[in-house]
Amino acid sequence: MSPNEDSAQVKARHNVLCLHGIGTNADIFEAQTATLRHQLNSVASYEYDFVDGNHPWPPHPTVTNIFGMQQEYLSYFDGSAASALTAIDNLATHILENGPYDAIMGFSMGGAMAATLLLQPQNPEADNPSWLAARKLIRGAVFICSTLPVDTMELRHGRMGWVKAEDVGPAGKLHPIGVPTVHAWSPRDLCNCAESRLLVSMCIETQRTEVLHDAGHGIPSGISEVTSMSDVIQGMMNKIEQ
């Protein structure tokens, strides 16, 4: 193997942090993304780090119909403000200990977790030093049917709150997400279509790409839609490598 070929192989290796949806777990997210990951690995070398939530959570019946009841279903936080803050702290710690990552890929709540960390406060004093350090180790993001990010400033006052459109931008309290992003969402998502579209607007326009699918609040598995998602994600990775 020539030095140039060896260098090309190293450059093609991408590390991706993967965050599951509420009421599932890391193993389920691994299964849900199997076709997508296979397609991505056909064009480059990817390594995936799947991270479980810490809190038991009731699964949706459609999930147990597929994966059964003989496993633990999880959430990253329990619905309280204190728990949500701890979840973001835990995410930042994991990134600092295991990163850097070329991308963070999250489904539903996992996408919201990623976006919460990546939305940087306009006021540096409102930031958290470990979150800031972890943010610098994420080069891109893939949001699949994502729900809205959590408002960390509300959390610090003991209140659950979610980021609104007016919170992001020059007149708001948060900078838009500046890393390249992919937004995979479905018009048939009866749960979170509006929230997924709102998250798109919270990312810098020149750095974001949308890809629509027909899987509702789920992860596409059909070859045509998976290929489209894979192409867009690989396009983001190529942009990151430039």
MARMAR-843978 format. One line per 10 residues: number of its first residue (from 0); for each residue x, y, z of N, C-alpha, C. Coordinates in Angstrom, 2 decimals, padded with zeros to 5 digits. Atoms other than C-alpha are relative to their C-alpha. Layout:
NUM) X:Y:Z:X:Y:Z:X:Y:Z ~ ...
This chain:
0) 000.85:-001.20:000.00:000.00:000.00:000.00:000.88:001.24:000.00 ~ -000.78:-001.22:000.09:001.39:003.39:-000.97:-000.36:000.95:001.13 ~ 000.32:-000.99:-001.04:001.61:006.29:001.56:-001.27:000.78:-000.32 ~ 001.20:-000.76:000.37:-001.08:008.14:-000.42:-001.27:-000.80:000.25 ~ 001.17:000.85:-000.24:-003.46:005.18:-000.23:-000.27:-000.13:001.48 ~ 000.16:000.11:-001.44:-002.82:004.79:003.49:-000.60:001.27:000.57 ~ 000.52:-001.29:-000.46:-003.49:008.51:004.05:-001.46:000.13:-000.34 ~ 001.40:-000.10:000.42:-006.76:008.30:002.10:-000.88:-000.84:000.90 ~ 000.81:000.87:-000.87:-007.96:005.40:004.26:-000.19:000.64:001.37 ~ 000.12:-000.65:-001.30:-007.18:007.28:007.47:-001.00:001.15:-000.07
10) 000.89:-001.14:000.14:-009.02:010.34:006.19:-001.45:-000.42:-000.11 ~ 001.38:000.44:000.22:-012.11:008.27:005.35:-000.63:-000.57:001.26 ~ 000.56:000.59:-001.22:-012.56:006.97:008.92:-000.75:001.06:000.79 ~ 000.84:-000.97:-000.69:-015.42:008.73:010.71:-000.52:-000.60:001.31 ~ 000.52:000.42:-001.30:-016.35:008.46:014.40:-001.33:000.70:000.26 ~ 001.34:-000.54:-000.18:-020.04:008.92:015.17:-000.55:-000.40:001.37 ~ 000.66:000.24:-001.28:-021.67:009.26:018.60:-001.49:-000.12:-000.24 ~ 001.40:000.32:000.32:-025.18:007.76:018.55:-000.87:000.03:001.26 ~ 000.91:-000.17:-001.13:-028.04:008.75:020.89:-001.40:-000.46:-000.40 ~ 001.29:000.62:000.32:-031.28:006.75:020.94:-001.19:000.87:000.38
20) 001.23:-000.69:-000.35:-034.88:007.90:021.27:-000.52:-000.42:001.36 ~ 000.59:000.29:-001.31:-036.95:007.94:024.45:-000.76:-001.32:-000.05 ~ 000.72:001.27:-000.07:-038.30:004.57:025.53:000.59:-001.07:-000.89 ~ -000.70:001.07:000.72:-035.73:002.56:023.55:001.32:-000.24:000.73 ~ -001.33:000.13:-000.61:-032.02:001.90:024.18:001.05:-000.06:-001.10 ~ -001.09:-000.03:000.97:-028.62:001.78:022.50:-000.05:-001.20:-000.95 ~ 000.06:001.19:000.85:-029.06:-001.78:021.23:-001.10:000.14:-001.06 ~ 001.09:-000.19:000.95:-032.38:-000.88:019.61:000.39:001.01:-001.07 ~ -000.43:-001.00:000.99:-030.92:002.22:017.97:001.03:-000.60:-000.96 ~ -000.96:000.68:000.87:-028.10:000.06:016.66:-000.74:-000.84:-001.04
30) 000.79:000.80:000.93:-030.69:-002.28:015.13:-000.76:000.87:-000.99 ~ 000.79:-000.90:000.86:-032.81:000.59:013.78:000.84:000.63:-001.11 ~ -000.88:-000.66:000.97:-029.82:002.10:011.98:000.87:-000.97:-000.78 ~ -000.88:001.00:000.61:-028.33:-001.17:010.71:000.12:000.19:-001.51 ~ -000.04:-000.16:001.46:-029.30:-000.61:007.06:000.72:001.28:-000.38 ~ -000.67:-001.26:000.26:-028.18:003.02:007.13:001.50:-000.12:000.23 ~ -001.42:000.11:-000.30:-024.86:002.16:008.74:000.70:-000.90:-001.01 ~ -000.57:000.88:001.03:-024.27:-000.67:006.26:000.25:000.80:-001.29 ~ -000.15:-000.80:001.21:-024.83:001.78:003.42:001.14:001.00:000.14 ~ -001.09:-000.95:-000.23:-022.50:004.37:004.95:001.36:-000.70:-000.06
40) -001.27:000.72:-000.02:-019.79:001.77:005.50:000.38:-000.55:-001.36 ~ -000.35:000.44:001.35:-019.98:000.84:001.84:000.79:001.07:-000.76 ~ -000.70:-001.09:000.68:-018.50:004.23:000.92:001.14:000.59:000.83 ~ -001.07:-000.51:-000.87:-016.26:005.03:003.92:000.06:-000.89:001.24 ~ -000.17:000.77:-001.22:-015.06:003.63:007.22:-000.59:000.78:001.18 ~ 000.68:-000.65:-001.12:-017.36:004.50:010.13:000.13:-000.85:001.27 ~ 000.04:000.64:-001.30:-017.10:003.68:013.81:-001.09:000.69:000.83 ~ 001.17:-000.53:-000.70:-020.17:004.11:016.03:000.10:-000.26:001.49 ~ 000.00:000.08:-001.45:-020.41:004.76:019.75:-001.44:000.22:000.48 ~ 001.39:-000.08:-000.43:-023.92:003.98:021.05:-000.04:000.14:001.52
50) 000.03:-000.32:-001.43:-024.70:005.46:024.48:-001.42:-000.13:000.54 ~ 001.30:000.19:-000.64:-027.57:004.39:026.74:-000.38:001.17:000.89 ~ 000.51:-000.88:-001.03:-029.77:006.68:028.80:000.09:-000.67:001.36 ~ -000.15:000.51:-001.37:-029.79:006.26:032.59:-001.31:-000.29:000.71 ~ 001.28:000.08:-000.70:-033.52:006.24:033.36:-000.95:-000.96:-000.69 ~ 001.03:000.87:000.60:-036.07:003.45:032.81:-001.18:000.83:-000.49 ~ 001.10:-000.76:000.59:-038.93:004.60:030.59:-000.93:-000.96:-000.74 ~ 000.93:000.90:000.70:-042.10:002.96:029.25:000.19:000.06:-001.51 ~ -000.14:000.00:001.46:-041.69:001.89:025.62:-001.35:000.19:-000.68 ~ 001.21:-000.06:000.83:-044.21:002.62:022.88:-000.36:-001.42:-000.44
60) 000.40:001.36:000.41:-046.26:-000.49:021.95:000.62:-000.44:-001.32 ~ -000.58:000.41:001.28:-044.88:-000.41:018.41:001.45:-000.46:000.17 ~ -001.38:000.41:-000.26:-041.37:-000.76:019.86:000.03:-001.40:000.60 ~ 000.00:001.33:-000.63:-042.22:-003.74:022.07:-000.52:-001.07:-000.96 ~ 000.47:000.96:001.00:-044.05:-005.39:019.16:001.16:-000.57:-000.81 ~ -001.17:000.42:000.78:-040.69:-005.55:017.40:001.09:-000.59:000.88 ~ -001.16:000.36:-000.80:-038.17:-005.84:020.21:-000.34:-000.76:001.28 ~ 000.40:000.78:-001.15:-040.20:-007.55:022.95:000.19:000.73:001.32 ~ -000.06:-000.59:-001.33:-040.23:-006.94:026.69:001.18:-000.48:000.82 ~ -001.10:000.59:-000.75:-037.09:-008.82:027.68:001.26:000.87:-000.03
70) -001.13:-000.91:-000.07:-034.89:-005.75:027.84:-000.46:001.28:000.70 ~ 000.32:-001.23:-000.71:-034.70:-002.39:029.60:-000.14:001.15:-000.99 ~ 000.25:-001.17:000.85:-036.20:000.64:027.86:000.34:001.25:000.80 ~ -000.67:-001.07:-000.72:-034.56:003.93:028.71:-000.29:001.39:-000.54 ~ 000.03:-001.42:000.37:-034.59:007.73:028.64:001.28:000.63:000.53 ~ -001.18:-000.69:-000.49:-031.73:010.18:029.07:-000.28:000.81:001.25 ~ 000.36:-000.65:-001.25:-033.63:012.07:031.76:-001.43:-000.36:000.36 ~ 001.27:000.51:-000.52:-036.72:011.49:033.90:-001.15:000.99:-000.08 ~ 001.06:-001.00:000.13:-038.71:014.61:033.01:000.18:001.19:000.92 ~ -000.24:-001.12:-000.91:-037.33:016.84:035.75:001.14:000.86:-000.52
80) -001.04:-000.94:000.43:-035.15:019.91:035.22:001.38:-000.46:000.48 ~ -001.29:000.43:-000.55:-032.40:018.58:037.50:000.55:-001.19:-000.78 ~ -000.42:001.18:000.76:-032.30:015.29:035.62:000.46:000.37:-001.40 ~ -000.39:-000.43:001.34:-032.13:017.04:032.25:001.37:000.66:000.02 ~ -001.32:-000.63:-000.11:-029.17:019.16:033.39:001.08:-001.06:000.18 ~ -000.96:001.09:-000.21:-027.42:016.03:034.62:000.25:-000.76:-001.28 ~ -000.15:000.73:001.26:-028.07:014.34:031.28:000.94:000.74:-000.95 ~ -000.89:-000.77:000.87:-026.35:017.17:029.37:001.42:-000.04:000.56 ~ -001.32:000.14:-000.61:-023.47:017.07:031.86:000.62:-001.35:-000.35 ~ -000.50:001.35:000.31:-023.16:013.31:031.30:000.41:-000.12:-001.46
90) -000.33:000.03:001.42:-023.21:013.77:027.54:001.33:000.72:-000.25 ~ -001.25:-000.75:000.17:-020.46:016.41:027.71:001.18:-000.80:000.54 ~ -001.08:000.81:-000.58:-018.37:014.18:029.98:000.37:-001.15:-000.91 ~ -000.28:001.11:000.90:-018.72:011.25:027.60:000.79:000.47:-001.22 ~ -000.71:-000.53:001.17:-017.60:013.39:024.67:001.43:000.36:000.35 ~ -001.34:-000.39:-000.42:-014.62:014.77:026.59:000.88:-001.22:000.24 ~ -000.77:001.21:-000.30:-013.56:011.26:027.61:000.21:-000.90:-001.22 ~ -000.04:000.95:001.12:-014.19:009.52:024.28:000.14:000.65:-001.37 ~ -000.08:-000.69:001.28:-014.14:012.19:021.56:001.43:000.20:-000.45 ~ 001.02:-000.74:000.75:-013.54:013.86:019.27:-000.84:-000.91:-000.90
100) 000.90:000.70:000.90:-016.42:012.80:017.03:-000.20:000.84:-001.26 ~ 000.30:-000.70:001.25:-016.92:013.66:013.39:-001.46:000.42:-000.04 ~ 001.43:-000.36:-000.03:-020.66:013.67:014.04:-000.65:-000.62:001.22 ~ 000.89:000.56:-001.00:-023.28:013.11:016.67:-001.33:-000.25:-000.69 ~ 001.24:000.38:000.68:-026.36:011.26:015.39:-001.04:-000.38:001.04 ~ 001.04:000.26:-000.98:-029.56:011.32:017.40:-001.36:-000.15:-000.62 ~ 001.39:000.19:000.42:-033.07:010.04:016.90:-000.94:000.55:001.07 ~ 001.03:-000.51:-000.90:-036.01:011.92:018.48:000.64:000.68:001.22 ~ -000.60:-000.60:-001.19:-034.93:012.65:022.09:001.53:000.08:-000.12 ~ -001.44:-000.04:000.19:-031.35:011.77:021.13:000.43:001.19:-000.81
110) -000.28:-001.20:000.78:-031.43:014.52:018.53:-000.13:001.25:000.83 ~ 000.19:-001.15:-000.89:-032.77:016.96:021.11:001.17:000.16:000.95 ~ -001.17:-000.05:-000.88:-029.91:016.04:023.45:001.19:000.62:-000.72 ~ -001.12:-000.52:000.77:-027.37:016.72:020.73:-000.16:001.49:-000.27 ~ 000.25:-001.41:000.30:-028.97:020.03:019.75:000.14:000.87:001.24 ~ -000.12:-000.76:-001.25:-029.16:021.16:023.38:001.44:000.34:000.30 ~ -001.42:-000.24:-000.25:-025.42:020.76:023.75:000.61:000.95:-001.03 ~ -000.62:-000.76:001.08:-024.61:022.33:020.37:-000.46:001.46:-000.08 ~ 000.49:-001.38:-000.01:-026.69:025.49:020.92:000.77:000.80:001.05 ~ -000.88:-000.75:-000.90:-024.15:027.89:022.41:-000.64:001.32:000.43
120) 000.58:-001.27:-000.46:-025.37:030.78:024.60:000.73:001.21:-000.57 ~ -000.60:-001.25:000.45:-024.80:034.30:023.29:000.89:000.59:001.10 ~ -000.74:-000.51:-001.14:-023.62:035.27:026.77:000.95:-001.09:000.51 ~ -000.94:001.03:-000.44:-020.41:033.35:027.60:-000.18:-000.40:001.46 ~ 000.18:000.31:-001.41:-021.23:033.57:031.30:-001.14:-000.98:000.24 ~ 001.11:000.94:-000.13:-024.36:031.50:030.67:000.38:-001.40:-000.46 ~ -000.45:001.30:000.48:-022.31:028.66:029.22:000.59:-000.82:001.15 ~ -000.63:000.90:-000.96:-020.86:025.68:031.05:001.36:-000.39:-000.59 ~ -001.33:000.26:000.56:-017.08:025.17:030.66:000.15:-001.39:-000.62 ~ -000.14:001.34:000.55:-017.36:021.41:030.14:-000.85:-000.17:-001.26
130) 000.82:000.06:001.22:-020.18:021.86:027.60:000.73:000.69:-001.14 ~ -000.76:-000.73:001.02:-018.07:024.42:025.74:001.13:-000.86:-000.55 ~ -001.11:000.85:000.42:-015.11:022.04:025.66:-000.50:-001.18:-000.83 ~ 000.56:001.13:000.74:-017.28:019.13:024.52:-000.52:000.42:-001.36 ~ 000.56:-000.52:001.26:-018.96:021.25:021.85:001.09:000.09:-001.07 ~ -001.10:-000.15:000.95:-015.57:021.82:020.24:000.47:-001.33:-000.57 ~ -000.41:001.33:000.46:-015.13:018.05:019.81:-001.03:-000.65:-000.90 ~ 001.04:000.49:000.92:-018.25:017.66:017.62:000.09:000.79:-001.29 ~ -000.22:-000.69:001.27:-017.74:018.45:013.95:-001.25:000.06:-000.88 ~ 001.23:000.01:000.79:-021.23:017.72:012.60:-001.09:-000.71:000.77
140) 001.13:000.63:-000.69:-024.69:016.45:013.55:-001.01:-000.52:-001.01 ~ 001.08:000.61:000.79:-027.37:014.18:012.11:-001.21:-000.11:000.91 ~ 001.23:000.00:-000.79:-030.87:014.80:013.48:-001.06:-000.81:-000.76 ~ 001.02:000.84:000.61:-033.43:012.07:012.72:-001.29:000.14:000.80 ~ 001.29:-000.21:-000.68:-037.02:013.00:013.59:000.20:000.62:001.38 ~ -000.38:-000.57:-001.30:-035.60:015.19:016.33:-001.14:000.78:000.64 ~ 000.87:-000.88:-000.77:-037.67:016.77:019.05:000.77:001.28:000.34 ~ -000.63:-001.29:-000.29:-036.94:020.28:020.33:001.08:-000.11:001.07 ~ -001.01:-000.03:-001.05:-033.78:020.99:022.32:-000.57:000.61:001.28 ~ 000.42:-000.49:-001.30:-034.14:021.74:026.01:000.65:001.35:000.27
150) -000.50:-001.33:-000.36:-033.72:025.30:027.29:000.78:-000.12:001.31 ~ -000.83:000.21:-001.19:-030.79:024.96:029.69:-000.09:001.15:000.99 ~ 000.12:-001.14:-000.92:-031.31:028.44:031.12:-001.25:-000.14:000.87 ~ 001.19:000.32:-000.79:-034.80:027.42:032.21:000.30:-001.11:001.00 ~ -000.34:001.12:-000.89:-033.39:024.19:033.65:000.72:000.49:001.25 ~ -000.77:-000.50:-001.14:-031.04:026.16:035.87:-000.88:000.69:001.03 ~ 000.97:-000.58:-000.94:-034.09:027.81:037.42:-001.00:-001.05:000.48 ~ 000.84:001.09:-000.48:-035.63:024.41:038.09:-001.26:-000.22:-000.81 ~ 001.19:000.12:000.84:-038.11:024.61:035.22:000.35:-000.72:-001.30 ~ -000.15:000.62:001.31:-038.49:022.33:032.21:-000.47:000.99:-001.05
160) 000.38:-000.90:001.08:-038.55:024.39:029.04:000.73:-000.43:-001.27 ~ -000.59:000.39:001.28:-037.79:023.98:025.35:000.33:001.26:-000.80 ~ -000.46:-001.14:000.79:-035.94:026.28:022.97:-001.05:000.37:-001.04 ~ 000.95:-000.53:000.99:-038.21:028.47:020.82:000.77:000.65:-001.14 ~ -000.65:-000.56:001.19:-037.48:029.86:017.37:000.63:001.36:000.30 ~ -000.51:-001.34:-000.28:-037.04:033.39:018.73:001.18:000.01:000.96 ~ -001.14:000.08:-000.91:-034.42:032.18:021.21:001.33:-000.09:-000.75 ~ -001.21:000.29:000.77:-031.95:031.46:018.39:000.23:001.06:-001.06 ~ -000.33:-001.03:000.99:-030.18:034.10:016.32:000.49:001.27:000.65 ~ -000.57:-001.24:-000.53:-028.83:037.64:016.71:-000.84:000.66:001.09
170) 000.87:-000.64:-000.99:-031.86:038.84:018.70:-000.35:-000.94:001.14 ~ 000.34:000.98:-001.02:-032.08:035.69:020.82:001.12:-000.20:001.00 ~ -001.00:000.26:-001.03:-030.07:034.18:023.65:000.97:-001.11:-000.38 ~ -000.84:001.11:000.43:-028.47:031.36:021.65:000.51:000.24:-001.42 ~ -000.52:000.03:001.37:-026.20:031.18:018.62:-000.63:-001.18:-000.75 ~ 000.43:001.17:000.78:-027.50:028.97:015.79:001.09:-001.07:000.04 ~ -000.97:001.08:000.09:-025.84:025.57:015.57:000.86:000.23:-001.24 ~ -000.89:-000.42:001.08:-022.79:026.29:013.43:000.68:-001.12:-000.75 ~ -000.65:001.11:000.71:-021.46:022.84:012.53:-000.92:-000.49:-001.12 ~ 000.87:000.58:001.03:-022.71:021.10:009.37:-001.02:-000.96:000.60
180) 001.07:000.85:-000.54:-026.03:019.36:010.03:-000.80:-000.65:-001.11 ~ 000.95:000.69:000.86:-028.28:016.82:008.35:-001.29:-000.17:000.79 ~ 001.31:000.09:-000.65:-032.00:016.87:009.17:-000.87:-000.97:-000.79 ~ 000.85:001.00:000.63:-033.90:013.70:008.28:-001.34:-000.01:000.73 ~ 001.31:-000.05:-000.64:-037.59:014.18:008.98:-001.08:-000.40:-001.00 ~ 001.07:000.52:000.85:-040.92:012.99:007.67:-001.27:000.84:000.14 ~ 001.30:-000.66:-000.07:-044.11:014.88:006.77:-001.07:-000.89:000.63 ~ 000.95:000.94:-000.60:-045.87:011.75:008.03:000.25:-000.23:001.49 ~ -000.29:000.12:-001.43:-044.38:012.12:011.52:-001.07:000.74:000.78 ~ 001.11:-000.63:-000.72:-047.52:012.77:013.53:000.40:000.45:001.40
190) -000.46:-000.38:-001.34:-045.50:013.13:016.74:000.79:001.31:-000.02 ~ -000.98:-001.08:-000.14:-042.77:015.61:015.96:000.40:000.69:-001.29 ~ -000.34:-000.64:001.27:-042.84:016.85:012.37:000.31:001.48:000.19 ~ -000.17:-001.44:-000.18:-043.23:020.49:013.46:001.28:000.31:000.78 ~ -001.20:-000.23:-000.79:-040.46:020.20:016.03:001.26:-000.24:-000.81 ~ -001.16:000.29:000.86:-038.04:018.64:013.54:000.25:001.15:-000.96 ~ -000.15:-001.12:000.93:-038.71:021.46:011.08:000.49:001.25:000.72 ~ -000.44:-001.16:-000.76:-038.23:024.07:013.80:001.49:-000.10:000.31 ~ -001.43:000.17:-000.26:-034.84:022.59:014.67:000.83:000.37:-001.22 ~ -000.72:-000.39:001.23:-033.80:023.07:011.03:000.32:001.49:000.04
200) -000.18:-001.46:-000.02:-034.27:026.83:011.50:000.98:000.46:001.06 ~ -000.95:-000.33:-001.05:-031.98:026.74:014.54:001.44:-000.28:-000.40 ~ -001.33:000.31:000.51:-029.01:025.74:012.39:000.34:000.96:-001.14 ~ -000.41:-000.95:001.04:-026.99:027.96:010.06:-000.41:-000.53:-001.37 ~ 000.61:000.42:001.26:-028.65:027.87:006.65:001.02:-000.60:-000.96 ~ -000.99:000.48:000.96:-025.47:027.39:004.63:000.66:-001.31:000.41 ~ -000.63:001.21:-000.51:-024.42:024.45:006.80:-000.97:-001.16:000.18 ~ 001.01:001.02:-000.27:-027.66:022.47:006.93:-000.54:-000.60:-001.29 ~ 000.61:000.71:001.13:-029.19:019.90:004.60:-001.17:-000.81:000.52 ~ 001.17:000.78:-000.36:-032.67:018.41:004.80:-000.17:-001.19:-000.94
210) 000.35:001.15:000.82:-033.64:014.96:003.60:-001.31:-000.57:000.56 ~ 001.32:000.47:-000.43:-037.30:013.93:003.77:-000.13:-001.50:-000.24 ~ 000.25:001.43:000.16:-038.41:010.36:004.26:-001.45:-000.31:000.30 ~ 001.41:000.38:-000.09:-041.66:008.44:004.45:-000.26:-000.96:001.15 ~ 000.11:000.98:-001.08:-041.09:006.45:007.67:-000.72:000.54:001.22 ~ 000.69:-000.56:-001.15:-043.13:008.72:009.94:001.01:000.30:001.11 ~ -000.94:-000.19:-001.12:-041.60:008.93:013.42:000.83:-001.27:000.15 ~ -000.83:001.19:000.01:-039.05:006.29:012.59:001.22:000.22:-000.88 ~ -001.24:-000.05:000.78:-035.81:005.53:010.82:-000.20:-000.82:-001.26 ~ 000.25:000.71:001.25:-036.09:004.61:007.15:000.85:-001.26:-000.13
220) -000.75:001.23:000.26:-035.06:001.09:006.15:-000.06:-000.40:-001.47 ~ 000.07:000.28:001.43:-036.09:001.03:002.47:001.24:000.49:-000.71 ~ -001.29:-000.28:000.61:-033.10:001.04:000.17:000.06:001.38:-000.64 ~ -000.02:-001.30:000.67:-034.10:004.17:-001.77:000.19:001.13:001.01 ~ -000.11:-001.06:-000.99:-034.60:006.36:001.30:001.30:-000.10:000.79 ~ -001.27:000.17:-000.72:-031.59:004.88:003.10:001.16:000.52:-000.85 ~ -001.06:-000.49:000.89:-029.42:005.61:000.07:000.02:001.53:-000.03 ~ 000.07:-001.46:-000.02:-030.65:009.22:000.03:000.59:000.56:001.28 ~ -000.56:-000.45:-001.28:-029.86:009.63:003.73:001.50:-000.18:000.04 ~ -001.43:000.30:-000.01:-026.48:007.98:003.33:000.77:001.00:-000.86
230) -000.67:-000.94:000.90:-025.57:010.23:000.39:000.13:001.38:000.65 ~ -000.03:-001.32:-000.63:-026.47:013.37:002.35:000.97:000.01:001.18 ~ -000.93:000.08:-001.15:-024.59:012.23:005.48:001.44:-000.04:-000.49 ~ -001.36:000.07:000.52:-021.53:011.32:003.44:000.41:001.34:-000.60 ~ -000.28:-001.34:000.49:-021.78:014.71:001.75:000.40:000.94:001.11 ~ -000.38:-000.81:-001.15:-021.67:016.34:005.17:001.40:-000.36:000.47 ~ -001.33:000.43:-000.43:-018.63:014.25:006.09:001.07:000.53:-000.94 ~ -000.95:-000.54:000.96:-016.89:015.31:002.89:000.25:001.49:000.25 ~ -000.13:-001.42:-000.31:-017.58:018.94:003.80:000.87:000.20:001.24 ~ -000.78:-000.10:-001.22:-016.12:018.39:007.27:001.48:-000.24:-000.26
240) -001.39:000.35:000.28:-012.96:016.88:005.81:000.73:001.04:-000.82 ~ -000.64:-000.99:000.88:-012.31:019.81:003.48:000.83:001.01:000.78
